[in-house]
Amino acid sequence: MNPNFIDFTPNQAALVVSNFIYATISALNVYFGAFTTYHLFCAVRNVSQNTQRMQRRFFLALLLQSFTPGIGIVIPMYYYLFAYTYNYYNQKYNNFAMIAIGFNGLLATFAMILVHQPYREAVKKMMSGAAATGRKLSKTARTSVFSRPIALV
């Protein structure tokens, strides 16, 4: 047998364990998602209307921020599933799928900037040049916790 041969045949025990872990994590995600949604939108709370409105907006923003890059990963993965299932190979489509997966970080960054207002405002300031001209230096006294300078050896 070739010493560089790697056996990719799945082990039955490994499949059972990985499917159990996947099912457990999925069940926890569904439970906590439903629990959070219920308490944000349905349960009567002892907080102000303004706080409830801000919590709901933040929750929806987090959902959008989470699902946007997720979709950017899922679409190329469906191509790979199709290609693997039907033993289909096309280098051009493989390259496109890898580029799409590589852009996941950029997509997540854009989603965060578009969804959260403080990030949007900061980026607008940076793009307009207002951040560079409007900087103010702090006038705090520079003091040390040491009574005398320490010589570094």
C-alpha positions, -999 to 999 in steps of 0.1 A, spaced: 0 0 0 12 35 -8 26 52 24 9 85 13 -25 69 11 -52 84 34 -83 64 40 -113 87 39 -139 59 44 -161 71 74 -159 52 106 -194 43 119 -186 54 155 -172 87 143 -204 93 123 -226 86 152 -206 109 176 -204 137 151 -241 135 142 -250 135 180 -228 166 185 -244 183 155 -279 174 167 -272 187 202 -257 220 190 -286 224 166 -312 217 193 -295 242 216 -295 269 189 -332 264 182 -340 264 220 -320 296 228 -332 313 196 -368 306 204 -363 315 241 -347 348 232 -373 356 206 -402 348 230 -388 370 257 -380 399 234 -413 399 214 -440 381 234 -433 381 272 -445 411 293 -414 428 307 -408 452 335 -387 475 313 -395 506 295 -409 507 260 -377 524 248 -355 496 262 -377 470 246 -375 488 213 -337 490 215 -334 454 225 -355 443 196 -336 464 171 -303 450 184 -316 414 182 -327 419 146 -294 436 138 -275 406 152 -297 382 132 -289 401 100 -253 403 109 -252 365 115 -272 353 85 -256 375 59 -222 359 60 -238 325 66 -256 327 33 -223 337 17 -209 303 29 -240 282 23 -244 290 -14 -208 278 -24 -213 248 -1 -244 238 -20 -223 239 -52 -197 216 -36 -224 193 -24 -238 191 -59 -204 187 -75 -195 159 -50 -228 141 -54 -228 140 -92 -190 137 -95 -189 169 -114 -157 189 -118 -154 224 -133 -123 244 -123 -140 277 -131 -169 271 -107 -146 257 -81 -126 290 -83 -158 311 -80 -169 291 -50 -135 294 -33 -135 332 -40 -170 335 -25 -159 316 6 -128 338 8 -150 369 7 -168 358 38 -149 381 61 -155 411 39 -192 402 37 -194 400 75 -176 433 78 -200 450 54 -230 434 72 -217 448 105 -212 483 91 -246 483 75 -265 469 104 -251 488 134 -255 526 134 -223 535 154 -201 516 129 -219 532 100 -213 567 114 -177 560 122 -171 547 86 -189 578 72 -166 600 92 -135 581 81 -146 583 44 -154 620 45 -121 629 62 -138 643 93 -121 619 116 -86 631 107 -93 668 110 -115 667 140 -91 649 164 -84 665 197 -55 656 219 -61 648 255 -46 673 280 -42 648 309 -12 649 331 13 622 324 21 606 357 38 574 367 29 550 394 66 546 401 85 571 422 116 570 401 124 558 366 131 521 362 162 511 342 154 483 318 183 459 314 
